[in-house]
Amino acid sequence: MIASSAFWSNWAWAAATAVVGFIFFALVLRQYLARRKPHQLAWSIGLFFYAVAAAMEAWSENSEHWDPTVYRIYIVLAASLVGFLGLGTLYLLVRNRRWGDAYLAFLLVCLVVFFVGTFTAQLDTAKLVPGITVGGQALGPSLSFPRVMSLPFNITGTILLFGGAAWSIWRFARRREYGYRVWANVFIAAGAALLAFLGSRARLGDTAGLYPAEMVAVTLMLVGFLLAGTLDKGARKVQARRKATGG
């Protein structure tokens, strides 16, 4: 039974992903409300999209029916969430906020075009089969409009999210006091890589094991977020070492 496709496509996987996603969203949103940092707001939006998309997967899998309207919203949210996660990383890493603002404007334009295109396109209802959805195939061929609009989010967002985590690993690896940040970014990079892999497979119509893999991806990123904490932890270690050595 465990090896059956019915087990790996069970709605409970997507429901668990939604629960973890909403918890993650709430934690980051709480940080934003306390500190009002733009990267926290961007991450909150991306994580909210992730959680809602997973909830839609769970509902559709459990009901064994993809409602066309739910499907349209789901495709937009699932395709664009990586872009907003990447936006958060960009805001966090660059000193000039204008770069983040420019990328935000780019994402919003793409989001509007994608949303309007998705809701005006004729769906291939034969692709809206009961159970797990086959990527965006109900919208048409891979590079057709509006399905092609997922690429600006996926490509740029993945580069920023994974690249930002990799850069942070390199940066903090040279400072022993911030070793916990290295491991935090290892988990975040692993989650980002898995998200990119899932997106690529879904575009090709391969969704085997999609739901449990989504749960693993968001869990890895949540572990990284919890490990990262703040830079204050590392700064306190630096101060303690200086006091101990009289430096």
C-alpha positions in Angstrom: 0.0 0.0 0.0 2.8 2.4 0.9 4.2 2.1 -2.6 0.9 2.8 -4.3 0.2 6.0 -6.1 -3.0 6.4 -4.1 -0.9 6.6 -0.9 1.5 9.3 -2.2 -1.3 11.4 -3.7 -3.5 11.2 -0.6 -5.1 14.5 0.4 -3.6 14.2 3.9 -0.1 15.1 2.5 -1.3 18.3 1.0 -3.3 19.1 4.2 -0.2 18.6 6.3 1.7 20.9 3.9 -1.0 23.6 4.3 -0.8 23.3 8.1 3.0 23.7 8.1 2.7 26.5 5.6 0.2 28.5 7.6 2.4 28.1 10.8 5.4 29.3 8.8 3.4 32.2 7.4 2.2 33.2 10.9 5.7 33.2 12.3 7.1 35.4 9.6 4.1 37.7 9.6 4.6 38.1 13.4 8.2 39.2 12.7 7.0 41.6 10.1 4.4 43.2 12.4 7.1 43.6 15.0 9.9 44.9 12.8 8.3 46.1 9.6 11.1 44.8 7.3 10.2 44.5 3.6 11.8 41.1 3.3 9.5 39.7 6.0 6.5 41.0 4.2 7.6 39.5 0.9 8.3 36.1 2.5 4.9 36.3 4.3 3.1 36.8 0.9 5.0 33.9 -0.6 4.3 31.6 2.3 0.7 32.5 2.3 0.4 31.6 -1.4 2.2 28.3 -0.6 -0.2 27.4 2.2 -3.4 28.4 0.3 -2.2 26.4 -2.8 -1.6 23.4 -0.6 -5.0 23.7 1.0 -6.6 23.8 -2.5 -4.7 20.7 -3.4 -6.0 18.9 -0.3 -9.6 20.1 -0.9 -9.5 19.0 -4.6 -7.8 15.7 -3.8 -10.3 14.9 -1.1 -13.3 15.8 -3.2 -11.8 14.1 -6.3 -12.7 17.1 -8.4 -10.8 20.2 -9.6 -13.3 23.1 -9.8 -12.2 25.3 -12.7 -12.2 28.5 -10.7 -10.2 26.9 -7.8 -7.8 25.5 -10.4 -7.2 28.9 -12.0 -6.4 30.5 -8.7 -4.3 27.6 -7.6 -2.1 27.7 -10.7 -1.5 31.5 -10.3 -0.6 31.1 -6.6 1.5 27.9 -7.0 3.5 29.4 -9.9 4.1 32.9 -8.4 5.0 32.0 -4.8 8.7 31.4 -5.5 9.0 34.8 -7.0 7.8 36.5 -3.7 10.1 34.2 -1.7 13.0 35.3 -3.9 11.9 39.0 -3.5 12.2 38.6 0.3 15.8 37.3 -0.2 16.6 40.2 -2.5 15.3 42.8 0.0 17.3 41.1 2.8 20.6 41.0 1.0 20.8 44.2 -1.0 21.5 47.5 0.7 19.8 49.6 -2.0 16.1 49.0 -1.6 15.4 50.2 -5.1 16.5 46.8 -6.5 13.9 45.1 -4.4 11.2 47.6 -5.4 12.1 47.2 -9.1 11.8 43.4 -8.8 8.5 43.8 -6.9 7.1 46.0 -9.8 8.2 43.2 -12.2 6.4 40.5 -10.2 3.2 42.6 -9.9 3.1 43.2 -13.7 3.7 39.5 -14.3 1.1 38.5 -11.7 -1.6 40.7 -13.3 -0.9 39.4 -16.8 -0.8 35.8 -15.5 -4.0 36.2 -13.5 -6.0 37.8 -16.3 -4.6 35.3 -18.9 -5.5 32.4 -16.7 -9.1 33.5 -16.1 -9.7 34.3 -19.8 -8.1 31.1 -21.2 -10.2 28.2 -22.2 -9.4 25.2 -20.0 -8.9 21.7 -21.3 -11.4 20.1 -19.0 -10.1 16.6 -19.9 -7.0 17.5 -17.9 -9.0 18.4 -14.8 -9.2 14.7 -13.9 -10.2 13.6 -10.4 -7.2 13.6 -8.0 -3.8 15.1 -8.4 -3.6 17.9 -10.9 -1.1 17.6 -13.8 0.7 20.9 -13.4 -0.7 23.6 -15.7 -1.5 21.3 -18.6 -5.2 22.2 -18.4 -4.1 25.7 -19.6 -2.5 24.4 -22.7 1.0 23.4 -24.0 4.0 24.3 -21.8 5.2 27.4 -23.6 1.7 28.7 -24.6 0.1 31.8 -23.1 -0.8 32.1 -20.2 1.1 29.1 -19.0 4.4 30.5 -20.0 3.9 33.3 -17.5 5.0 30.9 -14.7 8.6 31.0 -16.0 9.4 34.6 -14.9 8.4 33.7 -11.3 10.1 30.3 -11.2 13.4 31.2 -12.9 14.1 34.5 -11.2 12.6 33.5 -7.8 14.7 30.3 -7.7 17.9 32.1 -8.6 17.3 34.6 -5.9 16.2 32.2 -3.2 18.7 29.5 -3.8 21.5 32.0 -4.7 20.8 34.1 -1.6 21.0 31.0 0.6 24.2 29.8 -1.0 25.8 33.3 -0.6 24.8 33.4 3.0 26.4 30.0 3.6 29.7 31.2 2.1 29.5 34.4 4.1 28.8 32.9 7.5 31.0 29.8 7.0 34.1 32.0 7.7 32.8 33.1 11.1 32.5 30.4 13.7 30.1 32.4 15.9 27.6 32.3 13.0 27.8 28.6 12.3 24.1 28.2 13.1 23.4 30.5 10.2 25.3 28.2 7.9 23.1 25.2 8.8 20.0 27.4 8.6 20.8 28.4 5.0 21.7 24.8 4.1 18.1 23.8 5.0 16.7 26.8 3.2 18.8 26.1 0.1 17.7 22.5 0.2 14.0 23.5 0.4 14.5 26.0 -2.4 16.2 23.4 -4.6 13.4 20.9 -4.0 10.8 23.6 -4.9 12.5 24.3 -8.1 12.7 20.6 -8.9 9.0 20.1 -8.2 8.1 23.1 -10.4 10.1 21.7 -13.3 8.6 18.2 -13.0 5.1 19.6 -12.7 5.5 21.6 -15.9 6.5 18.3 -17.7 3.4 16.6 -16.3 5.2 14.4 -13.8 3.5 14.9 -10.4 4.3 11.5 -8.8 5.0 12.1 -5.1 4.3 15.9 -5.5 2.3 16.3 -2.2 4.8 14.6 0.2 7.7 16.4 -1.6 6.0 19.8 -1.1 5.6 19.0 2.6 9.3 18.2 2.8 10.3 21.4 1.0 8.3 23.7 3.3 9.5 21.8 6.4 13.1 22.2 5.4 12.7 25.9 4.9 10.8 26.2 8.2 13.7 24.4 10.0 16.1 26.8 8.4 14.1 29.8 9.5 13.9 28.6 13.1 17.6 27.8 13.2 18.5 31.2 11.7 16.9 33.2 14.5 18.6 36.6 14.3 22.2 37.9 14.0 22.0 39.0 17.7 22.8 35.4 18.7 26.0 35.4 16.8 26.9 39.0 18.0 26.5 37.9 21.6 28.9 35.1 21.0 31.4 37.5 19.6 31.1 39.9 22.5 31.4 37.0 25.0 34.6 35.8 23.3 36.1 39.3 23.4 35.3 39.7 27.1 36.9 36.3 27.8 40.1 37.1 25.9 40.2 40.7 27.1 39.8 41.9 23.5 
